[in-house]
Amino acid sequence: MVLVGVDLGLPHFDAELDELAQLATTAGYRVLDRITCKRRAPDPALFIGSGKADEIQALAHGHGAVEILFDQALSPAQQRNLERHMGMPVNDRILLILEIFAQRARSHEGKLQVELARLQYLSTRLVRRWSHLERQSGGIGMRGGPGETQIELDRRMIGDAIKRTKERLEKVKRQRATQRRQRERRDAFTVSLVGYTNAGKSSLFNALVKARSYAADQLFATLDTTTRQMYLGEVGRSVSLSDTVGFIRDLPHTLVDAFAATLQEARDADLLLHVVDAANPGHPEQIQEVQRVLREIGADDVPQILVFNKLDAVAPEHQPLHVTDIMELDGVAVPRVFLSARSGLNLDALRRLLAQRLQPLPAPPDDDPSH
């Protein structure tokens, strides 16, 4: 597989294509080479122009690659034109993320969410994948009406599948809402872990609740929401802790929509633990991407604690002066703690911050002189 990145002047352009390479490896592909180029704007037909398409084709043939993968989202027409021009499959970042999600989903809800996102993506690609079926197939004994094309039938079938999947997901959402209401009746304090993928959310979740949730040094190791009770001895009560799917740059809107039920846990939480990979030099951009998705799902007003994880992997010259401090995030002063979920370093500091959030507020002074 050959990776292609197009610099359109956007601030988050990954010149080394490291994240795309990690995504490809996570999905089980072998990366043979990488190539980047600059453009003021995408070419409407080929995204990159015919000259660069020829160069990429020659590079792929030279390595024996059988597929091209773009870091940017391609329109259905651009994807179709590139495949015709290069004579091999051409895919984009969105399809790759969908593929990883399909491999990783374990729960019934997760599988439904992935299926919905896949169907929504597929519905826009029918022209590309089934262009050979555009012949008329209507008539006596055929499934469609007279003159209905095969592609129209496929669109209708996918539309029906999307509708059925949405109905099944709605049922799951209602079940989750019932569970949340039960937690609220029990006066449960809910905490959700959010953060960029591979920031160490599942490792932190396991360290806090001694669970055995799957954790690995790879993108999207966890897709399904897991909820456990965590006892805080400092205040003598438990909180409900949920681990959610990781965010990523340019997360497809179909996935944000499809994972609304899972991300609902973040939106309805009393507190978010925003986990950050402190050892990643790109963590400021990753923080902003997480904030963007939180705004998109309506969770941007939920209070946060910033958890700068992987402190054991931070170079000595970049070690923080204090274990906890305050960081401004979107104009709001947010508590921050530096720790290592893997080694357990400074986990007690996080637990103290959580306990402070659960401390009952002191009663206001009584100014009535008659009392």
N, C-alpha and C positions, 0 to 999 in steps of 0.2 A: 504494500500500500504506500502511495506517495501522498504526503500532506501538503496542502496549499493554503497559504494565508495571504489575504489582500489587505494592505494598509490603506484605508480610506481616510486617514487623518484623525481617527477616533482615539481618545486618550488611552483606552484599555487594550490597544493592539498588542498581541503577544508575538513579538518579533521572532522568538525562538520556537514558537509553536509547542512549547513544553506541555501546556494543559491539554491540547488536542492530542499530542502523542500519548499522554497518560490515559486519556479517554479511550483511544484506539487500543492501547495495551490492555486496559480493563475489559474491553469488549472481546479480547482474544485475537486481535490483529497484530501482524508484524509490520512495523514501520521501516521502510527501506530507504526513504529519503524525504527531505523537506525542502520547500521552495516558497519564497515570499516575493511579492511585488507591490508596487505602489500605483494607485489610481486615484484620480480626483473624484470619480463617481463610477459605480458599476456599469459595465457595458450592458445595454438592455438585452442583447441576444446571448452573449457568451459570458457575461460577468467580468471577464478578464481580457477580452479581445482575442482575435484569431492568432496573432503572432505569439503571444504568451501561451495560448492553448497548444500551439504546435510545439513550443519548447517543453511544456509539461508532458505532452504525449511522448516526445523523444526520450525524456528523462525516465518516464515510466517503462517504456520498452527496453531501455538500457539496463534497468534493474530487474526486469522480468516481473514488474508489478502488474496486477490484474485489476486494480481499483484505484480511483482518485478520491481523496477526501478533502473537502473545503472546510475551513474554520468558520466561514460565514454562511448564513442561510441563503440558499439558492431558490429562486422562483421555479415553479414547475417547468416553465418554458426554457429558462436558462439551463436547468438540469438536463432536459431533453436534448437541447441543442449541443451541449458539451458532450453528451454521450455519443451523439451522431458524429461530431467532429473528431473525437478521440478514439471512437470504436471500442470503448470499454465502459464499465459502470462508473458513474460519478455520483457521489453522495455528499451530504453536508453534515455539519455538527448536530443539527436537530435530529436527524435520523439515527445518528450514532448514540445520542443520549437516550432516545426511545428504545434502541436495541439493548442498551445496558439496563434500563429500567425493566424491560421485559425479562431479562435474564435473572434479575435480582428480586423481583416481587415474590413474596411468599404467602402473604395473607390473602384471603378472599377479596378484601377491599383493595389491597394493592394491585392485585391482578386485574380487577375491574377498572381501576384508574388508568393503568397502563394500556389496557385494551381500548378504552375510550380515546386516549391521546393518540394511539396508533391509528384508529379508525378516522379520527379527525384529520390527521396528517395524510393518510391514504386518500381521503376524499378529494384532496387538492392535487393528487398526483395521478389521477386516472388517465389523463390525456397522455402522460409519459409512459406509464406501464402498459396500458391497453390500447395504444394507438392502432395496433393491428386488428382490433376488434370493432373498428368503427363502421364496418359494413352493416347494411340493413339486415335485421333479423326478425322483423315483424311478419305477421301473416297467420294463416290458419295453423293451429296446433302449436304456435310459439307462445312463450310466457308473456311477452309484451304485447301491446296493441299494435295495429298495423303501422308499419314504418318506424317503430321504436328501435333505436340503435342499441347494440349490445352495451355500449358505454353508458347509455341512459339507464339501462337495466342495472348495471353495476352500481351506478350512483344511487339509484333508488334502494338497492339492497343494502348498500353501506349506510344510507340515511336511516333505514329501518333498524339496522344493527346499532347505530349511534343512539337512536331513540330508546331501544331496549336497554342498552348499557347504562344510559343516564337514569332510567327508571330504577334499575337495580341499585345504582349508586345512591340515589335519593333515599331508598329504603335503608341503606347502610348509614347515611347521614342522620336519619331519624333515630336509628338505634343508638348512635353516638350521642345525639342530643339528649336522649333519655338517660344514658349513663352519666352525662355531665350534670343533668338536673339532680340525679341521685347524689352525686358528689357535693353539689351545692347545698342540698338539704342536710348533708352531714357536716356542713361548714368546712369543707376541705379547701386547703390553700393549694392552688395548682401552679406548677412551675414547668415551663417547656424549654427544652434545649433547642436552640436554633444556631445556624452558622453556615459558613461556606463548606462545601463538601471536603472531606478529609481534614477538617480542623481538629478532629478528635472528640466529637460529640459522644459517640457510643462508648469510647474508652472512659470518658468522664462519667457517663451514665452508669457504667459498670462499677467504677470506683466509688460512686456515691451510694449506690443501692446494693452492691455486691451481687449484681445480676450476671447473667451469662449471655447478654446480647452480643450479636456478632460484631466484632470490631477488627478492622484491618487497615493497613496503610495503602488504601486505594480509594478511587473516587466512587461515591455512592455505595459504600459498603452496606449501608442500612437504608431501606426504603420504607419499611412498614413502621408505623408508630407503635412504640412499646411504652406502657405506663406501669410504674411500680410505686409503692409507698416508701418514703424515706423518713426515718425517725431522727428528729433533732433533739438531742438530750438537753441542749442549752435552754430550750423553751418548753421541753416536755410534751411535744406534740409531733405529729407526722405531717408531711406534705406529699402531694401527689406529683410525681416527677415523670415527664414524658420526653422521649427521644424522638425527634422528627427527621424527615428526609433533609439532606443537605442541599443548599442552594448553589447555584453556579452561574457564571456570567452567561448572558444570552439564553437563560432558561426558556425553552419554548413556551409561548403563551398557552398552547394546548395542554402542556404539562401543568402549568400554574392552575389552569381551570380544572383539569382532571384531578389534581391533587388537593382540591379545595377541602375535601372532607378531612384529609390528613392534616393540612395546614390549619384547619379550624381549631385544632388543639392549641396552636400558637396564638390565634386570635382571641380565644376565650380564656387564656391563662391569666393568672394574677401577676405573674412575673416571668420574664424571659431571661434565660442564661444564654447570652450571645457569645458562643465559643469562637475564638480566633486562633489561627495558627501563628503564634508569635515568631516562629522560626522562618516563616515564609516572607521574603522581602516584598511581595505584592500584597501583604495583608491590608494595607489601607484601602486599596481598590476592592478587595474582597468584602471588607466591612461595608463599604458603600453599596455594593451589589446586594448584600443581605438587607440593608436598610431599604433599598428600592423595592425588593420583593415584599418586605413587611408592609410597606405603604400600599402596595398593590393588593394585598389580601386584607387590608384594614387592621393590621396589628401594630402599626407604628406608634400608637399611643399607649401600648402596654409597657409598664416600667421594665427596665433592663438592668442587669449586671453584666459588664464585659468581663469575660474569662479569657485571659491571654494564656493559652495552653502551650505545651511543648517547651516549657522554660528550660528543660534539660538539654534541648537542642539549640538554644540560643548561644551565640558566641560570647565569650567572657566580656569582651569590650562593649557588648550591647545589653548586658544584664541590667535589670531595673534597679534603681536606688532603694525602692520601697516595695514591699509585698503587695500593698494595696494603695491606691490613690484614686484621683478623680480625673476622668477624661471627658472632654466636651464632644458630644455626638449630636449632630444636627441641631446645634444650639442649646442642647440640654446637658447639664452636668450629670454624668453617669458613673457610679462606682466601678472600679476596675480592680481585678486581682490577677496576679501572675502565679501560675502553678504548672505542675506536670501531672496529668492524669495517670500517665503510665507508671511513674515512680511514686506517686502519692505526695510529692513535695507541695506544701502549702495548701493542701486540701482543707486543713482545719481552718484556714483563713476564709475560704469560701463558705464553709459551714457557719462561721461566725457572722458573715455578711447576711446569709439567709436567715439566721436567727434574729438578727436586728430587724429584718423586714417583718418578722412575725411577732415582734414585741408589741403588746397593746399600747396604744397611744395614751399618754398621761391625760387624766381628766382636766378640762379647762378650769382655771381658778374661778371660784365663786365670788363675784363682785357685789352680790346683794348684801348690804350692810345689816339687813334684818336677821341674817343667819349667823 
